[in-house]
């Protein structure tokens, strides 16, 4: 082989290394990731070993360099095609360099280059075989390591599977228990995630209260899920919880997704995980609509204060009675039988309700409660925490208000050519037994005793627009109400007479409150 081309390559190996490094970085992306000085040094060493192999015929050093380079490139993630492109780049660059540096029209140089190029192709094939062998060895080593790791993981996975089954069973049991507890609550429970308003828990009771099914609520933002629910501002509630840690117990009137009015008590607070990190916001809602309906309905007949005390009792009312001193009021429409004869039932019903409404409202405003209606007659009690004097005075004020309002009603009736309605009222004060009478199946809450009977008899004696009171009531209100002593009178059902007083100046004074 002519060594003129080899000599030229030796003399210009620095330029050869620079040119190869530049072209590799520009055309093979994998080589562009390498540091330029390291790449140039690798190419320069490869060139030196290549020249030595051509001159001596010993390719051992070159083969070793190829193996080392192949190992490095495989570790660096080079593919075989990227490595081979670098090898195939050497012959054309060598050709360019020899043509540029060698003498022109030198047949010896041309013959020598042909031999050099053939030698380069042989070495390229050798490099490819070495790279393939190195890749295969590394792949086998990695596969062996992966198999070992896989066996280790399988052993650990089997152990973890046993522990996982135990943990899963324990977790499932705990979750099932928690779910049963939540679903057994009469309160509705809802949980929002910490960073958003996404609903992560939603109890069946909450479905019943809001009218929104769980499938429409879970996984959705609160405002979106409860778009059809009016009265609860979830965003404002959660903002309060984020700022202060809790939302205090608040009574809210709402309309659920089924257009049902509900009265609820709502409270909310932060929820933490086992490490004390805020996990979300939990909101608890209690539907008190039935209780509020009860209070609202019965407050039409009984004072709200009395209803509240009854609701606070630890046990339901039984047939036992409680002895109290209270004031009893009876009010009755005079001549109602004659009126009923002249009016059709519908008009009579409307008339009766108009006047009973006046009496009921007047009694409740003064703090009394309706015991019962007997036809056109009303029985009311004035008792509670107030003193005997205040209860008696409240009953007299209720009587005054009844008469004033009936007089106003009669003025309207007179303008329409209708006959006036008159009411007689009897009031008496003393000890009575307050409680239920009847049986466990059917009870009537009332007051019984001689005081009640006397109050009813005083009402029977009273003329239209007249208020008669017994001696104990007169003693309780004396000095605050003008009284006329009518003396002792016999009343139906009693052998001993009753001292009777008339409350004077009723219509002149008017009510002492709106």
C-alpha positions in Angstrom: 0.0 0.0 0.0 1.2 3.5 -0.8 1.7 5.4 2.4 1.6 8.9 0.9 -2.1 9.4 1.9 -1.5 8.0 5.3 1.4 10.4 5.8 -0.8 13.3 4.7 -3.5 12.1 7.2 -0.8 11.9 10.0 0.5 15.4 9.2 -3.0 16.9 9.1 -4.8 14.8 11.8 -5.6 18.0 13.9 -7.5 19.5 11.0 -9.1 16.1 10.3 -10.3 15.9 13.9 -11.7 19.4 13.8 -13.6 18.9 10.6 -15.0 15.5 11.8 -16.1 17.0 15.1 -17.8 20.0 13.5 -19.7 17.8 11.0 -20.8 15.4 13.6 -22.2 18.1 15.9 -24.0 19.7 12.9 -25.5 16.6 11.3 -26.0 14.0 14.1 -28.2 15.3 17.0 -26.8 12.8 19.5 -23.3 14.1 19.0 -24.5 17.7 19.4 -25.2 16.8 23.0 -21.5 16.1 23.7 -19.0 18.7 24.8 -17.0 19.9 21.7 -13.5 19.4 23.3 -14.3 15.9 24.4 -15.7 15.0 21.0 -12.6 16.4 19.3 -10.2 14.5 21.6 -12.1 11.3 20.9 -11.9 11.8 17.1 -8.2 12.7 17.4 -7.4 9.5 19.4 -9.4 7.4 16.9 -7.4 9.0 14.0 -4.1 8.2 15.6 -5.0 4.6 16.3 -6.4 4.3 12.8 -3.1 5.5 11.2 -1.1 3.1 13.4 -3.3 0.2 12.4 -2.9 1.0 8.7 0.9 1.4 9.0 1.6 -1.7 11.2 -1.3 -3.9 10.3 -2.1 -4.4 14.0 -5.6 -3.3 14.8 -5.6 -4.3 18.4 -5.3 -0.7 19.8 -7.9 0.5 17.3 -10.2 -2.3 18.3 -9.8 -1.5 21.9 -10.6 2.2 21.3 -13.6 1.2 19.3 -14.8 -1.0 22.1 -14.3 1.8 24.7 -16.0 4.3 22.4 -18.9 1.9 21.8 -19.3 1.3 25.5 -19.4 5.1 26.1 -21.9 5.8 23.3 -24.2 2.9 24.4 -24.2 4.3 28.0 -24.9 7.8 26.5 -28.0 6.4 24.7 -26.6 6.5 21.1 -28.4 4.2 18.6 -26.4 2.0 16.2 -27.5 4.2 13.3 -26.1 7.3 15.0 -22.8 5.6 15.7 -22.5 4.3 12.1 -23.3 7.7 10.6 -20.2 9.0 12.5 -18.1 6.1 11.1 -19.3 6.6 7.5 -18.4 10.3 7.8 -14.7 9.6 8.1 -13.9 8.4 4.5 -15.4 11.5 2.6 -13.7 13.9 5.1 -10.4 12.0 4.6 -10.8 12.3 0.9 -11.5 16.0 1.1 -8.4 16.6 3.2 -6.0 14.6 1.0 -7.2 16.4 -2.1 -6.7 19.7 -0.4 -3.3 18.9 1.1 -1.7 16.5 -1.4 0.0 17.3 -4.8 -2.1 17.4 -7.9 -2.1 14.7 -10.6 0.0 12.3 -8.5 -1.0 8.8 -9.5 0.7 7.3 -6.5 -1.5 9.4 -4.2 -4.6 8.3 -6.0 -3.7 4.7 -5.8 -2.8 5.0 -2.1 -6.0 6.7 -1.3 -8.0 3.9 -3.0 -6.2 1.4 -0.7 -6.8 3.7 2.3 -10.5 3.9 1.6 -10.8 0.1 1.3 -9.0 -0.2 4.6 -11.3 2.4 6.1 -14.4 0.4 5.0 -12.9 -2.7 6.6 -12.4 -0.9 9.8 -15.9 0.5 9.6 -17.4 -3.0 9.4 -15.2 -4.0 12.4 -16.5 -1.0 14.3 -20.0 -1.9 13.6 -19.5 -5.5 14.8 -17.8 -4.2 17.9 -20.6 -1.7 18.6 -23.3 -4.4 18.1 -21.4 -6.8 20.4 -21.0 -4.2 23.1 -24.7 -3.2 22.8 -25.7 -6.9 23.1 -23.5 -7.4 26.1 -24.9 -4.3 27.8 -28.4 -5.3 26.9 -27.9 -8.8 28.4 -26.4 -7.3 31.5 -29.3 -4.9 31.9 -31.8 -7.7 31.3 -30.1 -9.8 33.9 -30.2 -6.9 36.4 -33.8 -6.2 35.5 -34.6 -9.9 36.0 -33.0 -9.8 39.4 -34.8 -6.6 40.4 -38.0 -8.1 39.0 -37.6 -11.2 41.2 -36.9 -8.9 44.2 -39.9 -6.8 43.4 -42.1 -9.9 43.0 -41.1 -11.1 46.5 -41.8 -7.7 47.9 -45.0 -7.4 46.0 -46.2 -10.7 47.4 -45.4 -9.5 50.9 -47.0 -6.2 50.3 -50.0 -7.9 48.7 -50.6 -9.8 51.9 -50.3 -6.6 54.0 -52.3 -4.7 51.4 -55.2 -7.2 51.7 -55.2 -6.7 55.4 -55.0 -2.9 55.1 -57.6 -2.9 52.4 -60.0 -4.9 54.5 -59.3 -2.7 57.5 -59.8 0.4 55.4 -63.0 -0.9 53.8 -64.3 -1.9 57.2 -63.5 1.6 58.5 -65.0 3.3 55.4 -68.1 1.2 55.7 -68.5 2.0 59.3 -68.0 5.7 58.7 -70.5 5.6 55.8 -73.1 3.9 58.1 -72.5 6.4 60.8 -72.9 9.3 58.3 -76.0 7.9 56.7 -77.6 7.2 60.1 -77.3 10.9 61.1 -80.5 13.0 60.9 -78.2 15.8 59.8 -77.1 16.3 56.2 -73.3 16.1 55.7 -71.3 17.5 52.8 -67.5 17.8 52.4 -65.7 20.2 50.0 -62.1 19.7 48.9 -59.4 22.0 50.5 -58.2 23.8 47.4 -61.5 24.0 45.5 -65.2 23.9 46.1 -65.5 20.4 44.7 -67.8 18.1 46.6 -66.1 14.9 47.8 -68.7 13.5 50.2 -72.5 13.9 50.1 -74.8 12.0 52.5 -78.3 10.7 51.7 -79.8 13.0 54.2 -78.3 15.9 52.3 -80.0 14.7 49.2 -83.4 14.7 51.0 -82.8 18.3 52.4 -81.5 19.9 49.2 -83.4 17.8 46.6 -80.2 17.4 44.7 -79.3 13.7 44.0 -75.7 12.5 44.9 -74.9 11.8 41.2 -75.5 15.5 40.4 -73.4 16.7 43.4 -70.3 14.5 43.8 -67.3 15.7 41.9 -68.9 19.0 41.0 -68.3 22.6 42.3 -70.8 23.7 44.9 -72.3 26.6 43.0 -72.8 24.4 40.0 -74.3 21.4 42.0 -76.7 23.7 44.0 -77.7 26.1 41.2 -81.3 25.2 41.8 -81.1 25.6 45.6 -81.9 29.1 46.9 -80.9 30.6 50.2 -77.5 28.9 50.9 -74.4 30.7 49.6 -71.8 27.9 49.7 -69.0 30.1 48.5 -69.5 32.7 51.2 -69.8 30.0 53.9 -66.5 28.3 52.8 -64.7 31.6 52.6 -65.7 32.3 56.2 -64.4 28.9 57.2 -61.1 29.6 55.4 -60.8 32.9 57.1 -61.9 32.1 60.7 -61.8 28.2 60.8 -65.6 27.8 61.2 -69.0 29.0 60.2 -71.2 29.5 63.3 -74.6 27.7 63.7 -77.0 29.8 61.7 -80.7 29.5 61.0 -81.4 29.8 57.2 -84.6 29.7 55.2 -84.0 28.0 51.9 -85.9 26.6 48.9 -84.6 23.3 47.7 -84.3 21.9 44.1 -87.9 20.6 44.3 -89.2 24.1 45.2 -89.9 23.0 48.7 -89.4 25.6 51.5 -87.1 24.4 54.2 -85.8 25.9 57.5 -82.4 24.6 58.4 -79.6 25.1 60.9 -76.3 25.2 59.2 -72.7 25.0 60.5 -69.3 24.4 58.9 -65.7 24.0 59.9 -62.3 23.0 58.7 -61.5 19.3 58.3 -57.9 18.0 59.0 -56.1 14.8 58.1 -54.0 12.7 60.5 -51.0 15.0 60.0 -53.0 18.1 60.8 -53.1 19.4 57.2 -56.3 21.0 56.1 -58.2 18.4 54.0 -61.3 20.3 53.3 -64.5 21.9 54.7 -67.3 19.9 56.3 -70.8 21.3 56.4 -73.6 20.0 58.6 -77.2 20.9 57.9 -80.2 20.1 60.2 -83.7 20.4 58.7 -85.9 21.9 61.4 -88.8 22.7 59.0 -91.3 20.4 60.8 -90.4 22.0 64.2 -90.7 25.5 62.8 -94.0 24.6 61.1 -95.2 23.3 64.5 -94.2 26.4 66.3 -95.6 28.6 63.6 -98.9 26.7 63.5 -99.5 26.5 67.2 -98.3 30.0 67.9 -101.6 31.0 66.2 -103.3 29.6 69.3 -100.7 29.4 72.0 -98.0 31.9 72.9 -94.6 31.2 71.3 -93.0 31.2 74.8 -95.2 28.3 75.9 -94.5 26.3 72.8 -90.8 26.8 73.3 -91.1 25.5 76.9 -93.1 22.5 75.8 -90.5 21.6 73.1 -87.7 21.8 75.7 -89.4 19.2 77.9 -87.3 16.0 78.2 -90.4 13.8 78.1 -93.8 14.0 76.2 -96.8 15.4 78.0 -98.7 12.7 79.8 -102.0 12.8 81.7 -100.4 14.3 84.8 -101.5 17.8 85.8 -99.7 20.8 87.3 -101.3 23.1 89.9 -100.9 26.8 89.1 -102.4 30.1 89.8 -103.5 31.7 86.6 -106.2 34.0 85.1 -108.9 32.5 83.0 -110.8 34.5 80.3 -114.0 33.5 78.5 -115.3 35.6 75.6 -118.6 34.9 73.9 -120.6 36.5 71.0 -124.0 37.6 72.2 -127.1 36.5 70.3 -125.1 34.2 68.0 -128.0 31.7 67.8 -130.3 34.4 66.3 -127.6 35.5 63.9 -127.0 31.9 62.8 -130.7 31.6 62.0 -130.6 34.6 59.6 -127.4 33.9 57.7 -126.5 31.2 55.2 -123.7 28.8 56.5 -121.0 30.2 54.3 -121.5 33.8 55.5 -121.9 32.6 59.1 -118.6 30.8 58.8 -116.9 33.9 57.5 -118.5 36.1 60.2 -117.5 33.8 63.0 -113.8 33.6 61.7 -113.6 37.4 61.5 -114.6 37.9 65.1 -112.7 34.9 66.5 -109.6 36.2 64.7 -110.0 39.5 66.6 -110.3 37.6 69.9 -107.4 35.2 69.2 -105.0 38.0 68.1 -105.8 40.2 71.1 -105.3 37.3 73.5 -102.0 36.2 72.0 -100.7 39.8 71.8 -101.2 40.1 75.6 -99.3 36.9 76.3 -102.2 34.5 76.8 -102.9 31.3 74.9 -106.1 29.8 73.5 -107.3 26.8 75.5 -110.2 25.9 73.3 -113.1 27.1 71.1 -116.7 26.1 72.1 -118.8 27.2 69.2 -118.6 31.0 69.3 -117.0 31.1 72.7 -113.2 31.3 73.4 -111.4 30.1 76.5 -107.9 31.6 77.2 -105.3 31.2 79.9 -102.8 33.8 81.2 -100.1 32.1 83.2 -96.3 31.4 82.8 -93.5 33.0 84.6 -95.3 36.3 85.2 -96.7 37.2 88.6 -100.4 36.8 89.4 -100.9 40.6 89.2 -99.3 40.8 85.7 -101.2 37.8 84.4 -104.5 39.3 85.6 -103.7 42.7 84.1 -102.7 41.1 80.8 -106.1 39.4 80.7 -107.9 42.7 81.3 -105.8 44.3 78.6 -106.7 41.5 76.2 -110.4 42.1 77.0 -110.0 45.8 76.3 -108.4 45.2 73.0 -111.1 42.7 72.0 -113.9 45.3 72.6 -112.0 48.1 70.9 -111.4 46.1 67.7 -114.9 44.7 67.6 -116.2 48.3 67.9 -114.0 49.1 64.9 -115.4 46.1 63.0 -118.9 47.1 63.8 -118.4 50.5 62.4 -117.6 48.9 59.1 -120.6 46.6 59.4 -122.9 49.6 60.1 -121.7 51.3 57.0 -122.8 48.3 55.0 -126.2 48.2 56.8 -125.3 45.1 58.8 -126.2 44.5 62.5 -123.4 45.0 65.1 -121.8 42.1 66.9 -121.5 42.2 70.7 -119.2 40.2 73.0 -119.4 39.5 76.7 -116.3 38.7 78.6 -115.7 37.1 82.0 -112.3 36.9 83.9 -111.4 35.1 87.1 -108.1 34.4 88.9 -107.1 31.6 91.2 -105.6 28.1 91.5 -106.2 25.6 88.7 -104.8 22.3 87.5 -103.2 22.7 84.1 -102.5 19.5 82.1 -103.9 16.9 79.8 -107.3 15.4 80.3 -108.7 12.4 78.4 -106.8 9.2 77.6 -103.4 8.3 76.2 -105.0 8.0 72.7 -106.8 11.3 72.8 -105.8 14.2 75.1 -107.0 17.8 75.6 -104.6 20.3 77.2 -106.7 22.5 79.4 -107.2 24.0 82.9 -109.8 22.7 85.3 -111.1 23.9 88.7 -113.7 26.1 90.3 -111.9 29.2 89.0 -112.5 28.1 85.4 -116.2 27.5 86.1 -116.6 30.9 87.8 -114.9 32.7 84.8 -117.4 31.0 82.5 -120.4 32.0 84.6 -119.1 35.6 84.8 -119.0 35.6 81.0 -122.6 34.4 81.0 -123.7 37.3 83.2 -121.8 39.9 81.1 -123.8 41.9 78.6 -122.5 42.9 75.2 -119.5 45.1 75.6 -119.2 44.3 79.3 -116.2 42.8 81.1 -116.9 41.1 84.5 -114.2 39.9 86.8 -114.1 37.9 90.0 -112.8 39.2 93.4 -109.3 37.7 93.1 -108.8 39.4 89.7 -110.2 42.7 91.0 -107.6 42.5 93.9 -104.8 41.8 91.4 -105.6 44.8 89.1 -107.0 47.3 91.7 -105.2 50.6 91.3 -104.5 50.0 87.7 -107.9 49.5 86.3 -111.2 51.3 87.2 -113.6 48.8 88.8 -117.3 49.0 89.7 -118.4 46.7 92.5 -121.6 44.9 91.5 -121.8 43.0 94.8 -122.3 39.3 95.5 -124.3 37.5 92.9 -125.5 33.9 92.5 -124.3 32.2 89.4 -125.5 29.0 87.8 -124.1 25.8 89.4 -122.9 27.4 92.6 -124.6 27.5 96.0 -122.5 30.4 97.4 -122.6 33.8 95.7 -119.7 35.3 93.8 -118.4 38.8 94.3 -118.6 40.5 90.8 -116.8 43.6 89.5 -117.2 45.4 86.2 -114.2 46.8 84.4 -115.3 50.4 83.7 -114.3 52.8 80.9 -113.2 50.1 78.5 -114.0 51.7 75.2 -112.9 55.2 76.4 -109.4 54.1 77.3 -108.6 51.8 74.4 -105.7 49.3 74.3 -102.4 50.1 76.1 -100.3 48.8 73.2 -100.5 48.7 69.4 
